[in-house]
Each structure stands twice: as C-alpha cells, then as structure tokens.
Amino acid sequence: SVEPPFGRRWYAPAKNNGEKKLRIYNSLTRTKEEFIPMDDRKVTMYCCGPTVYDAAHLGHARTYIQFDMIRRILREVGGYQVTYVMNVTDVDDKIIKRSAEQKRDPRDLAREWEAKFLRDMRRLNVERPTVMPRVTEYIPEIIAFVARIVAKNLAYCDDPSGQGSIYFDTQAFEKSGYDYGKLVPESVGSAELLAEGEGSLSTPNTANKRDARDFALWKQSKPGEIWWDSPWGKGRPGWHIECSAMIDATIGHGGAIDIHGGGIDLRFPHHDNELAQSEAFCGCKQSVNYFAHTGHLNIAGLKMSKSLKNFITIQQALDGIEQRDEQTGHLITKHQGTRSSTMRIMFAQCHYTKPADYSDAMLAGARAVEKKIKEFFLNIDVALRPLEANANSTQKWTEREIDLEAKRLDALVNIREALLDDFNTPVAILHMQTLIDHVNSYLQACETNKATVVSLIVAAAASVIARYLNILGILDMLDPALERSLIHGPSTVDFAAQQSVSKQAILAPVLDALANFRDQVRTAARDNTPSHVLGLCDELRDLVLPDLGVRLEDKPTGSIWKLEDPHVLREDRNRKLAQEAEKQQQKEQAAKAKAAKAQAKADAARISPKDLFTTGERATLFSQFDDQGIPTHDSAGEPLSKSQLKKFKKEWEKQKALHDEFLAMNLQS
C-alpha cells in the first residue's frame, strides 16, 4: 500500500500480466512469433506493389485488401504508428514487351495502368500507402545500391569489359558467411523459378555467369529498349533490386525493417533474392524481421494469374461480367457486380496466409454475412428510434441487460485477441456475428416480455460491431446518422440544413407518394371496394417506397420503416419477383405434366384388354394368343415361359380394370 500525504492508504490493484501480445506468422521461421518492433510503437512495413502493364485481378485484390487490413489492425488494435510503403514497378520485361506490342512508350503504358490500379484500390477502400516509390523515380538510388554490392565483390559484370549486365554472386555471398534462400531453401535449385525471376527478355552471357543461381541486379538494355546511363553502360534495373533499393531509400536507411509483405508466389526467387541483396548492401545478417505472405486465390482449383488467363479483373468483379456469343454477340450469361464491402467481407472470412477458392459459394457466404450485418443495424435503428426521441426512456438494468453487457465485454476481448493472433479476421468476424445474435436475442426477449429496451446498452453493443467493421475497412453497413448516434446519442443538429439541402427537396418524393396513395384510397372507398385498399397498401410497400429507399415491414404490433439503399431494395424486389416467376413456371410445368399424364392414362384406357397384345407394334412379337388375347407363343412359335405368362396375365388384368373404368364413365355420361 501507499501512504498519501493526507494520511489515507491507497491499495494498488493487482497487475494483469495476461495481456495478449501480437503474434505474426513469420515466413522466415514458418511459425507464429511474438511481434517485437525495433522502435517501440513505430512500425516500418513494405508490401510489394503491382507491375503496371495490365488490369489488376482478384488475386491482387486479395493481397492488397488483406495487407490493408493488417496495416489497420497494427494501427487501430496494436496502437502502432505504421509507415507503410508500397512500390510501383513501372519498368520491367512485361511492360517493355507489352509496350512493344502496342507500339507505345513504356512509361505511358505504365502510367495508364498505374492510374487504373489506384482507381481499383480506391473502390476497394484500400488506404493509400504512406510512400509509393516508382522504380523510374529511384534509378540513381538503384545504381548506387548495385555499385556498393559490386564494390564488396558480391556482384560482377557478365562482360570482361565491365560494360554489360551485373549479376549477384551467390557463391561469394555464401562464402562471406551469409545464408542464401532463407524463405524457400528447397526451391533454390529450381531452374524454372530462377528463369521466371530473371524475366522473359533476359539473355545472360551464360559463359561468364558464375553460378546458375546468380541473378541480375542491372540488365544491359538491348536496341529499342528503355535505358539509363550507368557505370556499366546503358541498362535498366533487374526486378529484385528495385525493392531492396527503394526500401533502403524510404524506411531501411542501411538497416532492417519490421515487416515485409507480398503474395506467397513471390517467396522464391524474388523475396529470397531481396534478402540477399539487402544483407550484402548493409552488411547485416537480417534485413527483414518478419515476412508475411498472402495465400493463393484459386479459381477452378488453379492459381488465378494472368499467365494462366483464368483471372477476373477487379473492375469485372465490381461492375459485373457479361458473356456474349463471339459470333452473334448475343448475351449468354450475366454475373452481377459485387459491392466493395462484400469483397472485403469475403476476404476477411479467409485467413490471409491460407489459399482460398473463389467461387459462387464463397461470394454467397460473404453476401449472407453482409445482409445479416446490415439487417442488424436496421433493427438497431428501429429499436433506438422511439427511445432516443424520449428523454425519459428507462435506463434501469435488469438481468437481461447485465447478461448482454457481459456478452459485449466477452466480444470485445474475443475480437481483439483474434486480431492479435496473426490478424485472424475470420475468427473476429465470427465473434462479431455472435454478438449480433446476442443483441437480436435481447431485443426479441424485450418484445416477447413487453419490456422496454435499454437504449444505452444496445447502442454500446452495436458500436462494438461498427468500430471493428471500420477497423477492417468494411464500410456502408449502417447509416452515418445511426453511427453518430451510437457514439454520441441523438443530435438536435439538422444535418440536412448543414448541407444546404431544403426539407422540401428531401420530403417531396415521399410526400408525393403519400398524397397519391391517399387519392387512391379515397377513390376505393367511394367505389366501396375495401379489398382494393389492401392491394394499394401492398403496392405502396412493395413498389413505391422501395424506389424511395424505404423498406416497410408488417409486424404484429404495426408497421415499421427502415431506410435502405434504393438499389439494394430494387435488387431484393427483383429477386423476389424472379423467384415468384420461377415458382409459377414450375407450377405451370407441373400442371402440364399432370394433364399430359392424365391424357396418356385416358388414351391407354380406351384400349380393350383383348387388343393389348394383338394389335400395334407388340403384335409382331407373338404368334399365338388365348381367348382373352393374352400371348402364349413368341414370334418364332416357341411357347412362352410360366413367368412370362404370369407377367402378361397381370398386365392384361390391369388393362381390363382401366378399360372397365373408362366404359363405366362413358355410360354415366
């Protein structure tokens, strides 16, 4: 205890040593490690950016959305100040090849696709990086970086004249006590991966290349290719060197960085080569403390990639895809677009390190979660609306509120611990849904027991969901006015007036709809057609109000209204109409099938049992019959077996009963 100056003791609470620490799956150790930043609350983070020569696809969307979530979690949950660097590769073999095919300047091509990539990122609500270095803007730094490695005798020119391409010397690197191939040592000897890492335009002087593992730091430019002057002649950067040099120029400063991220397919050779270059440059044994990699996004079991031509672009995914017949141009199928919030939920539902299979089922699962969350906030809005308009609404807790608060606190702990456990967004999303279920159960219990909802506890629970959705960058789940109300309570500020929007402009469409509805009800009343009034009420609910962004729901205690995106309400209405049309079509098809079956039975009933085997196609199968027309011998004159006779006898008796029924009905008519 402590003895304060005024003579009263103060007892310090017991220390809580069980606080959850952030753990990250480190590709360097292939295990989860406690995250220890080099500078206390500051984190340096680099993510390999796009090579801008074509449209970004969903594989890119997954990587950049999930690293965006990691960055947000580090900042908002971990409390770190994050400097986030993402490069843009704007000079590369692929860019040079594509620009040559299109007869364009490679720099113009790169700027066009960079702008489109950044537009896609904005649509996906991916935050801008703190720094976005382009390769072409860091050529002097790259040349200086290469020169330093050459000066350390860890790189060499492939031409004795010293004018050519510069290659990293893996043997010299290892002899100097460094480890090459830290991330994927089992792939170090893969000729295919090594060739892929060098690029399709590489034609090294293999006779002077010291080891098959050696890779280009600086490439001698061929006639017609883009180039920069260097101590080794006209050339351009190799692929791997750009990241190392730009990391050092922005956040490395001659040492290590905290986190390096990228897709799992970059581990070897790209990231292993990066590590070797950076360690050679700075003379350190570790230039990256934690390596994080996102798993593959597969489609039909194969990695989604441009080389396999099995990719869906981000724009196609967001806007929808139309498939047309190549010859006629007729529409074959149309896949509806996906909201960016849906896509973020979809990727939040799979752990960033795991492979994921993009499919209709995966998308449907995300849409179901999104619908559940949005419906939850609409219900919260309905529940809080009358309470927060009444300053005297009760705030007294009962066992129900005490239980809900305990579950809210559990959710806060569980969500936070999931996010600190290697950014486990799938588990965090599940805990959010569990809290939603608890709040919904509380509201239902209040309604069942005719108890007043305590607005503050409901708002507190709902604000947990809203906060963590914001942390994950999942927007548009609730109305901004409701979000403000959850935090600050109802406001007397007229936000419409703040935005210089007149009440008339806001209310006019609704007032017009109500005036028109009133006129129709009055007409129905004069005509004494009360049933028509119910039809008009349904029309107002199903056709008129949805176009105004209003969802009207019929409840036992009366109707309630919810504000929703008119586009979403129209989609719901169209979906219901399509389902009703499909049901009607199935009903009509079933009726036709039933009628056809009845007609076939009636036609069959007209046939006398005596003619069943003696006429038509079956008559040629037999040569002799008994008095009732039942066959006794086959077409070759051989007697039929007892089992055959028994079978045909049963068939004859069934036909006789059917025919007798037909005759009786005709006599009655």
C-alpha positions in Angstrom: 0.0 0.0 0.0 1.0 3.7 -0.4 0.7 6.3 2.4 -0.5 9.6 0.7 0.4 12.9 2.3 -3.1 13.3 3.8 -2.8 10.0 5.8 -5.2 7.7 3.9 -3.8 4.5 2.4 -4.2 3.6 -1.3 -4.0 -0.1 -2.4 -2.8 -0.7 -5.9 -4.8 -3.2 -8.0 -3.1 -6.5 -8.8 -1.2 -6.4 -12.1 -2.7 -8.1 -15.0 0.1 -10.0 -16.7 -2.1 -11.9 -19.1 -2.4 -9.1 -21.8 -2.5 -10.6 -25.3 0.6 -9.8 -27.4 0.5 -9.6 -31.2 1.8 -12.7 -32.9 2.6 -12.9 -36.6 3.2 -16.0 -38.8 6.8 -15.4 -39.9 7.6 -17.0 -43.3 11.3 -16.9 -42.2 10.7 -19.3 -39.4 7.4 -20.8 -40.7 5.8 -20.4 -37.3 4.0 -17.7 -35.3 6.3 -15.4 -33.5 5.6 -12.6 -31.0 5.9 -9.3 -32.8 8.7 -7.1 -31.4 9.1 -3.8 -33.3 12.5 -2.3 -33.5 11.3 1.2 -32.3 8.7 0.6 -29.6 5.5 2.0 -31.1 6.7 2.7 -34.6 6.5 0.0 -37.3 8.1 0.0 -40.8 6.2 -2.1 -43.3 6.8 -2.7 -47.0 4.5 -4.5 -49.4 5.4 -5.5 -53.0 3.2 -3.4 -55.3 1.9 -4.0 -58.8 3.8 -4.4 -62.1 1.6 -2.0 -64.1 1.1 -3.4 -67.6 -2.4 -4.8 -67.4 -5.6 -4.8 -65.4 -5.4 -5.9 -61.7 -7.3 -9.1 -60.9 -9.0 -10.6 -57.9 -5.7 -12.2 -56.8 -4.3 -8.7 -56.5 -7.4 -7.6 -54.7 -7.0 -10.3 -52.1 -3.3 -9.4 -51.4 -3.9 -5.6 -51.1 -7.1 -5.8 -49.2 -5.6 -8.2 -46.7 -2.4 -6.2 -46.2 -4.6 -3.1 -45.9 -6.5 -4.9 -43.0 -3.2 -5.8 -41.4 -2.0 -2.2 -41.6 -5.3 -1.0 -40.0 -5.1 -3.7 -37.2 -1.5 -2.7 -36.4 -2.6 0.9 -36.1 -6.0 0.7 -34.5 -5.7 -2.5 -32.4 -2.0 -2.7 -31.8 -1.6 1.0 -31.3 1.4 1.3 -33.6 2.4 4.2 -35.8 2.8 2.5 -39.2 4.9 3.8 -42.1 3.6 1.7 -45.0 5.5 1.5 -48.3 4.1 0.0 -51.5 6.2 0.3 -54.6 5.1 0.5 -58.3 7.1 -1.4 -60.8 6.9 0.8 -63.9 9.8 -0.6 -65.8 10.0 -4.4 -66.3 10.3 -7.1 -69.0 6.5 -7.4 -69.1 6.0 -3.7 -69.5 8.6 -3.5 -72.3 7.1 -6.4 -74.2 3.5 -5.1 -73.9 4.5 -1.6 -75.0 6.4 -3.0 -78.0 3.3 -5.0 -79.0 1.2 -1.8 -78.8 3.9 0.4 -80.3 3.7 2.7 -77.2 6.2 4.4 -74.9 6.6 2.0 -71.9 6.3 4.9 -69.5 3.0 6.0 -70.9 1.7 2.4 -70.7 2.8 2.1 -67.1 1.2 5.4 -66.1 -2.1 4.4 -67.6 -2.3 1.1 -65.8 -1.0 2.6 -62.6 -3.9 5.1 -62.6 -6.4 2.2 -63.2 -4.8 0.2 -60.4 -5.1 3.1 -58.0 -8.7 3.6 -59.0 -9.4 -0.1 -58.3 -7.8 0.3 -54.8 -10.0 3.4 -54.1 -13.1 1.4 -55.0 -12.0 -1.4 -52.7 -11.4 1.1 -49.9 -7.7 0.3 -49.7 -5.9 3.1 -47.9 -3.2 4.9 -49.8 0.4 3.9 -48.7 2.5 6.4 -46.7 5.1 6.2 -49.5 4.6 4.9 -53.1 8.0 4.8 -54.8 8.1 4.2 -58.5 11.2 2.4 -60.0 11.8 5.1 -62.6 12.0 7.7 -59.9 14.7 5.8 -57.9 17.2 5.0 -60.7 20.1 6.9 -59.1 19.5 5.1 -55.8 19.3 1.7 -57.5 22.6 2.3 -59.4 24.3 3.4 -56.1 22.9 0.3 -54.4 24.2 -2.0 -57.1 27.6 -0.2 -57.1 28.0 -0.8 -53.4 27.4 -4.5 -53.8 29.9 -4.7 -56.6 32.4 -2.8 -54.5 32.1 -5.5 -51.9 32.9 -8.2 -54.5 29.4 -9.7 -54.1 28.4 -8.9 -57.6 30.1 -9.0 -61.0 29.7 -7.9 -64.7 29.0 -10.7 -67.2 31.3 -9.0 -69.7 35.1 -8.7 -69.1 35.0 -5.1 -70.4 32.9 -4.1 -67.5 30.1 -2.9 -69.8 27.2 -5.3 -69.6 24.8 -6.8 -67.0 25.6 -7.0 -63.3 24.9 -10.3 -61.5 24.7 -11.1 -57.8 27.4 -13.6 -56.9 25.6 -16.2 -54.7 28.8 -18.3 -54.1 30.7 -15.2 -52.9 27.7 -14.3 -50.7 27.6 -17.7 -49.0 31.4 -17.8 -48.6 31.1 -14.5 -46.8 29.0 -16.2 -44.1 25.5 -15.3 -45.4 22.6 -17.7 -46.0 21.1 -17.7 -49.4 17.5 -18.9 -49.9 16.2 -18.3 -46.3 12.5 -18.4 -47.2 12.3 -21.4 -49.5 15.7 -23.3 -49.4 14.0 -26.3 -51.1 13.4 -24.2 -54.3 16.9 -22.7 -54.6 17.9 -25.2 -57.4 14.7 -24.8 -59.4 15.7 -23.8 -62.9 12.1 -22.9 -63.8 11.7 -20.5 -60.9 15.1 -19.0 -61.4 14.3 -18.3 -65.1 10.9 -16.8 -64.2 12.6 -14.5 -61.8 15.0 -13.2 -64.4 12.2 -12.2 -66.9 11.4 -13.2 -70.4 13.7 -10.7 -72.0 16.8 -11.8 -70.2 19.6 -13.3 -72.4 22.6 -13.5 -70.0 26.1 -14.3 -71.1 25.9 -17.7 -69.6 29.5 -18.5 -70.4 30.6 -15.8 -67.9 27.8 -16.4 -65.4 29.5 -18.0 -62.3 26.5 -19.9 -60.9 23.1 -20.9 -62.2 21.6 -19.2 -59.1 23.1 -15.8 -59.8 20.5 -13.2 -60.7 20.6 -9.8 -62.5 20.9 -6.6 -60.5 21.3 -4.5 -63.6 20.4 -5.5 -67.1 22.1 -4.3 -70.2 19.5 -2.8 -72.5 19.0 -4.1 -76.0 18.4 -1.9 -79.0 15.0 -0.3 -78.8 14.6 -0.9 -75.0 14.3 1.8 -72.4 17.7 2.6 -70.7 19.6 4.7 -68.3 23.3 5.5 -68.2 25.3 3.6 -65.5 28.9 2.7 -64.7 28.2 -0.5 -66.7 26.8 1.1 -69.8 23.2 1.7 -70.9 20.8 -0.5 -68.9 17.9 -0.8 -66.6 17.2 -2.3 -63.1 16.7 -6.0 -62.5 13.4 -7.0 -61.0 14.6 -7.9 -57.5 16.9 -5.0 -56.9 14.2 -2.3 -57.1 12.5 -3.4 -53.9 15.8 -3.6 -51.9 16.9 -0.2 -53.1 13.6 1.6 -52.5 13.2 0.0 -49.1 16.6 1.4 -48.1 15.8 4.8 -49.6 12.5 5.1 -47.7 12.4 3.1 -44.4 15.5 0.9 -44.3 18.3 3.5 -44.1 21.1 1.0 -44.1 19.4 -1.4 -41.7 16.4 -3.8 -41.2 12.7 -3.2 -41.4 10.0 -4.7 -39.3 7.6 -6.3 -41.8 7.8 -7.2 -45.5 4.7 -8.5 -47.2 3.6 -9.9 -50.6 1.9 -12.8 -52.3 3.2 -16.3 -51.5 4.3 -16.8 -55.1 7.0 -14.1 -54.5 8.8 -16.0 -51.8 11.3 -17.5 -54.2 13.2 -16.2 -56.0 12.0 -12.6 -55.6 12.0 -12.3 -51.8 14.9 -14.6 -51.2 16.9 -12.5 -53.7 15.8 -9.3 -52.0 17.1 -10.6 -48.7 20.4 -11.5 -50.2 20.8 -8.1 -51.9 19.9 -6.1 -48.8 22.1 -8.1 -46.5 25.0 -7.7 -48.9 24.4 -4.0 -49.1 24.0 -3.2 -45.4 26.4 -5.9 -44.1 23.8 -7.3 -41.8 22.6 -10.9 -41.3 18.8 -10.0 -41.3 17.3 -7.1 -43.3 13.6 -8.1 -42.6 12.5 -9.2 -39.2 9.0 -10.6 -40.2 8.0 -11.8 -43.6 4.2 -12.1 -44.2 2.7 -13.7 -47.3 -0.9 -14.0 -48.5 -2.0 -17.3 -49.9 -3.0 -18.1 -53.5 -6.5 -17.2 -54.7 -7.6 -20.2 -56.8 -10.3 -20.4 -59.4 -11.4 -23.9 -60.5 -8.5 -25.3 -58.5 -5.8 -23.3 -60.2 -3.9 -20.2 -59.1 -5.6 -17.1 -60.5 -3.0 -15.4 -62.7 -2.5 -13.5 -66.0 -0.2 -16.1 -67.4 -2.9 -18.8 -67.0 -5.5 -16.5 -68.4 -8.0 -17.6 -65.8 -8.4 -14.3 -64.0 -11.3 -12.0 -63.2 -10.3 -8.3 -63.1 -11.2 -6.2 -60.1 -13.3 -4.0 -62.4 -15.2 -7.0 -63.8 -15.8 -8.3 -60.3 -17.2 -4.9 -59.1 -19.2 -4.0 -62.1 -20.3 -7.5 -63.3 -19.4 -9.6 -66.3 -21.4 -10.2 -69.4 -20.6 -13.2 -71.5 -21.7 -13.0 -75.2 -21.5 -15.3 -78.1 -18.4 -14.4 -80.1 -20.2 -14.8 -83.5 -23.7 -13.4 -82.8 -22.9 -11.1 -79.9 -26.0 -12.3 -78.1 -25.9 -12.3 -74.3 -25.2 -15.8 -72.8 -24.9 -15.1 -69.1 -24.5 -12.1 -66.9 -22.9 -12.1 -63.5 -24.0 -9.3 -61.2 -21.4 -7.0 -59.8 -20.0 -7.3 -56.2 -20.0 -4.4 -53.7 -16.6 -3.5 -52.4 -17.9 -4.1 -48.8 -18.9 -7.6 -49.9 -15.5 -8.3 -51.3 -13.8 -7.1 -48.2 -16.0 -9.4 -46.1 -15.3 -12.2 -48.4 -11.5 -11.9 -48.0 -11.9 -11.2 -44.2 -13.6 -14.6 -44.0 -10.4 -16.4 -45.1 -7.1 -16.1 -43.2 -4.6 -14.2 -45.1 -2.0 -17.0 -45.1 -4.3 -19.7 -46.4 -5.2 -20.5 -50.0 -8.8 -19.6 -51.0 -11.0 -20.9 -53.8 -13.0 -18.1 -55.4 -16.5 -19.4 -56.2 -20.2 -18.5 -56.2 -20.4 -20.3 -52.8 -17.6 -18.1 -51.4 -19.3 -14.9 -52.7 -22.8 -16.1 -51.5 -21.3 -16.6 -48.0 -20.0 -13.1 -47.9 -23.3 -11.7 -49.1 -25.1 -13.6 -46.4 -22.9 -12.1 -43.7 -23.2 -8.6 -45.2 -27.0 -9.0 -45.2 -27.0 -10.1 -41.6 -24.9 -7.1 -40.5 -26.9 -4.6 -42.4 -30.2 -6.0 -41.2 -28.8 -5.9 -37.6 -28.1 -2.2 -37.9 -31.5 -1.5 -39.4 -33.1 -3.3 -36.5 -30.9 -1.3 -34.1 -32.1 1.9 -35.8 -35.8 0.8 -35.4 -35.2 -0.2 -31.7 -33.5 3.1 -30.8 -35.6 5.5 -32.7 -38.5 5.9 -30.2 -36.3 5.5 -27.2 -33.8 8.2 -28.1 -36.6 10.6 -29.0 -37.8 10.2 -25.4 -35.5 11.7 -22.8 -37.4 9.8 -20.1 -36.9 6.3 -21.6 -35.7 3.9 -18.9 -32.0 3.1 -18.4 -32.5 0.7 -15.5 -30.7 -2.6 -15.8 -32.3 -6.0 -15.2 -30.7 -9.4 -15.5 -31.2 -9.1 -19.3 -29.0 -6.0 -19.5 -26.4 -7.4 -17.1 -26.2 -10.6 -19.3 -25.9 -8.5 -22.5 -23.1 -6.4 -21.1 -21.2 -9.5 -20.1 -21.5 -10.8 -23.7 -20.5 -7.4 -25.1 -17.3 -7.4 -23.0 -16.6 -11.0 -24.0 -17.0 -10.0 -27.6 -14.6 -7.1 -27.2 -11.9 -9.4 -25.7 -12.5 -12.2 -28.2 -12.4 -9.9 -31.3 -9.3 -8.1 -30.1 -7.5 -11.4 -29.3 -8.4 -12.9 -32.6 -6.9 -9.9 -34.5 -3.8 -10.0 -32.3 -3.4 -13.7 -33.1 -1.8 -13.3 -36.6 -4.6 -11.0 -37.8 -7.2 -13.7 -37.6 -10.1 -11.8 -39.3 -12.2 -15.0 -39.9 -12.5 -15.6 -36.2 -13.1 -11.9 -35.5 -16.0 -11.9 -38.0 -17.5 -14.9 -36.2 -17.3 -13.2 -32.8 -19.0 -10.1 -34.3 -21.8 -12.3 -35.6 -22.1 -14.0 -32.2 -22.5 -10.6 -30.6 -25.1 -9.7 -33.2 -27.0 -12.8 -32.3 -26.9 -11.9 -28.6 -28.3 -8.4 -29.3 -31.0 -9.7 -31.5 -32.0 -12.2 -28.8 -32.1 -9.4 -26.3 -34.4 -7.3 -28.5 -36.6 -10.3 -29.1 -36.8 -11.0 -25.4 -37.8 -7.4 -24.7 -40.6 -7.6 -27.3 -41.8 -11.0 -26.0 -41.9 -9.8 -22.4 -43.2 -6.4 -23.4 -40.2 -4.9 -21.6 -38.6 -1.5 -22.6 -35.4 -1.8 -24.5 -32.5 0.0 -22.6 -31.1 2.1 -25.4 -27.6 2.7 -24.0 -26.6 -0.9 -23.6 -27.9 -1.7 -27.1 -26.0 1.3 -28.5 -22.8 0.2 -26.7 -23.1 -3.4 -28.1 -23.8 -2.1 -31.7 -20.9 0.3 -31.5 -18.5 -2.6 -31.0 -19.6 -4.1 -34.3 -19.5 -0.7 -36.0 -15.9 0.0 -34.6 -14.4 -3.2 -35.8 -16.1 -3.1 -39.2 -14.4 0.3 -39.6 -11.1 -1.1 -38.5 -11.4 -3.8 -41.2 -12.4 -1.1 -43.7 -15.8 -2.6 -44.3 -18.0 0.5 -44.9 -21.6 1.3 -45.8 -23.0 -1.2 -43.2 -25.0 1.4 -41.4 -26.4 4.9 -41.9 -23.9 7.6 -40.9 -26.6 9.2 -38.7 -27.0 6.0 -36.8 -23.2 5.6 -36.4 -23.1 9.1 -34.9 -26.0 8.3 -32.6 -24.3 5.1 -31.3 -21.3 7.1 -30.2 -22.8 10.5 -29.2 -26.5 9.9 -28.8 -29.3 11.6 -30.9 -28.4 15.0 -32.1 -30.5 18.1 -32.4 -28.4 19.3 -35.3 -30.2 19.4 -38.6 -27.6 17.7 -40.8 -29.7 18.3 -43.9 -29.7 22.0 -43.2 -25.9 21.9 -42.6 -25.6 20.6 -46.1 -27.8 23.3 -47.5 -30.5 20.8 -48.6 -34.0 22.0 -48.2 -36.6 19.9 -46.3 -38.8 20.2 -49.4 -36.1 18.5 -51.6 -35.8 15.7 -49.0 -39.5 15.1 -48.3 -41.0 15.9 -51.7 -40.8 12.3 -53.2 -42.2 10.7 -50.0 -45.0 13.3 -49.7 -45.9 12.9 -53.4 -46.1 9.1 -52.8 -48.3 9.5 -49.8 -50.6 12.1 -51.5 -51.0 9.7 -54.4 -51.7 6.8 -52.1 -54.4 8.9 -50.2 -56.1 9.7 -53.5 -56.3 6.1 -54.5 -57.6 5.0 -51.1 -60.3 7.7 -51.2 -61.3 6.5 -54.7 -61.5 2.9 -53.5 -63.6 4.0 -50.5 -66.1 5.8 -52.8 -66.3 2.8 -55.0 -66.9 0.6 -52.0 -64.1 -1.8 -52.8 -62.3 -2.4 -49.5 -60.3 -5.3 -50.9 -58.7 -2.9 -53.4 -57.4 -0.8 -50.4 -55.4 -3.8 -49.2 -53.9 -4.1 -52.7 -53.0 -0.5 -52.7 -51.3 -0.9 -49.3 -49.2 -3.8 -50.7 -48.3 -1.7 -53.8 -47.1 1.1 -51.6 -45.0 -1.3 -49.5 -43.6 -3.4 -52.4 -43.4 -1.0 -55.4 -43.5 2.7 -54.4 -41.5 3.0 -51.1 -38.5 0.8 -52.2 -37.7 3.2 -55.0 -37.5 5.9 -52.4 -35.1 3.9 -50.2 -37.8 2.9 -47.6 -38.4 -0.6 -46.5 -41.8 -1.1 -44.8 -42.3 -4.2 -42.7 -45.5 -5.6 -41.3 -45.3 -6.6 -37.7 -47.9 -7.9 -35.2 -47.7 -4.6 -33.3 -47.9 -2.5 -36.5 -45.7 -1.5 -39.4 -42.1 -0.3 -39.1 -40.0 1.5 -41.6 -36.2 1.2 -42.3 -34.1 3.3 -44.6 -32.1 1.3 -47.1 -30.2 1.9 -50.4 -32.9 2.0 -53.2 -30.6 -0.1 -55.4 -30.5 -2.8 -52.8 -34.2 -2.7 -52.3 -34.8 -2.9 -56.0 -32.5 -5.9 -56.2 -34.4 -7.6 -53.4 -37.7 -6.9 -55.2 -36.4 -8.2 -58.5 -35.0 -11.3 -56.8 -38.4 -12.0 -55.2 -40.2 -11.4 -58.5 -37.8 -13.7 -60.2 -38.4 -16.4 -57.5 -42.2 -16.0 -57.8 -42.0 -16.2 -61.6 -39.9 -19.3 -61.3 -42.4 -20.9 -58.8 -45.2 -20.0 -61.2 -43.4 -21.5 -64.1 -42.7 -24.7 -62.1 -46.4 -24.8 -61.1 -47.5 -24.5 -64.7 -45.0 -27.1 -65.8 -46.2 -29.5 -63.1 -49.8 -28.8 -64.2 -49.0 -29.6 -67.8 -47.1 -32.7 -66.8 -50.1 -33.8 -64.7 -52.5 -33.1 -67.6 -50.3 -35.0 -70.0 -50.1 -37.9 -67.6 -53.9 -37.9 -67.3 -54.4 -37.7 -71.0 -52.0 -40.6 -71.6 -53.9 -42.6 -69.0 -57.2 -41.8 -70.7 -55.8 -42.8 -74.1 -54.5 -46.0 -72.7 -57.9 -46.7 -71.0 -59.6 -46.7 -74.4 -57.7 -49.8 -75.5 -59.6 -53.1 -74.9 -57.6 -55.7 -72.9 -58.2 -58.1 -75.8 -56.4 -55.8 -78.2 -53.5 -55.1 -75.8 -51.1 -57.6 -77.3 -52.8 -58.5 -80.6 -52.6 -55.0 -82.3 -50.0 -52.4 -82.8 -46.2 -52.9 -82.5 -46.5 -55.6 -79.9 -48.5 -57.9 -82.2 -45.4 -58.8 -84.2 -43.7 -60.1 -81.0 -46.1 -63.0 -80.7 -47.6 -65.8 -82.9 -50.4 -67.3 -80.8 -52.9 -65.9 -78.2 -55.6 -67.4 -75.9 -59.3 -66.4 -76.0 -58.6 -63.3 -73.9 -55.9 -62.1 -76.3 -53.0 -62.9 -73.9 -49.9 -64.2 -75.8 -48.9 -67.9 -75.4 -46.1 -68.2 -78.0 -43.4 -65.9 -79.2 -42.9 -64.8 -82.9 -40.8 -68.0 -83.6 -43.7 -70.2 -82.4 -42.0 -71.2 -79.2 -44.2 -71.4 -76.1 -43.7 -68.6 -73.5 -42.3 -69.5 -70.1 -44.5 -69.6 -67.0 -43.0 -66.4 -65.7 -43.7 -64.6 -68.9 -47.3 -65.9 -69.0 -47.7 -64.7 -65.4 -46.3 -61.2 -66.2 -48.6 -60.8 -69.3 -51.6 -62.0 -67.3 -51.0 -59.3 -64.7 -50.6 -56.6 -67.4 -53.9 -57.8 -69.1 -55.8 -57.6 -65.7 -54.5 -54.1 -65.0 -55.6 -53.0 -68.5 -59.0 -54.7 -68.1 -59.7 -52.7 -64.8 -58.6 -49.5 -66.5 -60.8 -50.2 -69.6 -63.8 -51.2 -67.4 -63.5 -47.9 -65.5 -63.4 -46.0 -68.9 -66.6 -47.8 -70.1 -68.4 -47.1 -66.9 -67.6 -43.4 -67.1 -68.9 -43.2 -70.7 -72.1 -45.0 -69.7 -72.7 -42.4 -67.0 -72.1 -39.5 -69.3 
